[in-house]
């Protein structure tokens, strides 16, 4: 969920109340058709049992903005996936180095005891 500067809202702005009488929260859509567009929804919006309240907070996103935002999101996701791959590689290297260290230490101790 995105933070909002409530000081920029008009004094008369009143937060909507959802269909079941609960206060709503401001969330951000990250769909391809509405990237980063904020909306009001029930706290558990999108989950089973939600009352279904929905109201856009931001105006519609321009096509050019959608294109740019979606390209940036794809880059971010690709970089995050690459980072995860590198983390896994690093873990494997640590495990392998630990095994090599243990084998070397065992061999050295065996040699020392033989002499």
C-alpha positions in Angstrom: 0.0 0.0 0.0 1.2 3.4 -0.9 1.6 6.3 1.6 -0.5 9.4 1.0 0.2 12.9 2.0 -3.1 13.6 3.7 -2.1 17.3 4.2 -2.6 17.7 0.4 -6.2 16.6 0.5 -8.9 19.3 0.8 -10.1 20.0 4.3 -13.6 18.7 3.4 -12.3 15.4 2.1 -13.9 12.5 3.9 -12.6 9.0 3.6 -15.2 6.7 2.2 -16.7 3.9 4.3 -17.1 0.5 2.6 -20.4 -1.4 2.2 -20.1 -3.2 5.5 -19.4 0.0 7.5 -15.7 -0.5 7.9 -13.1 2.2 7.1 -11.4 1.8 3.8 -7.7 1.8 3.0 -5.8 3.4 0.1 -4.1 0.8 -2.0 -2.2 0.8 -5.3 -3.1 -1.2 -8.4 -0.2 -2.9 -10.1 -2.1 -4.3 -13.0 -1.0 -3.8 -16.6 -4.0 -1.6 -17.3 -3.7 0.6 -14.2 -0.1 0.5 -13.0 0.4 2.5 -9.8 -3.1 3.9 -9.8 -4.4 4.3 -6.3 -7.9 3.2 -5.1 -9.9 2.9 -2.0 -10.9 -0.6 -1.0 -11.9 -2.7 2.0 -8.9 -3.7 4.2 -9.0 -7.2 2.8 -9.7 -6.2 -0.7 -9.3 -9.0 -3.2 -9.6 -11.7 -0.5 -12.5 -14.1 0.0 -15.2 -12.5 2.1 -14.4 -9.0 1.0 -17.4 -6.7 0.8 -16.4 -5.6 -2.7 -16.1 -1.9 -2.0 -14.0 -0.1 -4.7 -13.4 3.5 -5.6 -10.6 5.0 -7.7 -8.6 7.7 -5.9 -6.4 8.7 -8.9 -7.6 9.7 -12.4 -7.1 7.2 -15.2 -3.5 6.5 -16.3 -2.4 7.9 -19.7 -1.4 5.2 -22.2 2.2 6.5 -22.4 2.5 6.4 -18.6 1.2 2.8 -18.6 3.8 1.8 -21.2 6.6 3.4 -19.3 5.5 2.1 -15.9 5.0 -1.4 -17.2 8.5 -1.4 -18.9 10.0 -0.3 -15.6 8.1 -2.9 -13.6 9.4 -5.6 -16.0 12.9 -4.4 -15.5 12.5 -4.4 -11.7 11.1 -7.9 -11.8 13.9 -9.1 -14.0 16.5 -7.6 -11.7 14.8 -9.1 -8.7 14.8 -12.5 -10.3 18.5 -12.1 -11.2 19.2 -11.1 -7.6 17.4 -14.2 -6.3 19.5 -16.4 -8.7 22.7 -14.8 -7.5 21.7 -15.3 -3.9 21.1 -19.0 -4.6 24.5 -19.3 -6.3 26.1 -17.6 -3.3 24.5 -20.1 -0.9 25.6 -23.0 -3.0 29.2 -21.6 -3.0 29.2 -21.2 0.7 28.0 -24.8 1.2 30.6 -26.1 -1.3 33.4 -24.1 0.3 32.3 -25.4 3.7 32.5 -28.9 2.4 36.0 -28.3 0.9 37.1 -26.8 4.2 35.9 -29.8 6.1 37.5 -32.2 3.7 40.8 -30.3 3.8 40.7 -30.0 7.6 40.0 -33.7 7.9 42.8 -34.7 5.5 45.2 -32.4 7.3 44.3 -33.8 10.7 44.7 -37.4 9.4 48.1 -36.5 7.9 49.2 -34.9 11.2 48.2 -37.9 13.2 50.1 -40.3 10.9 53.3 -38.4 11.2 
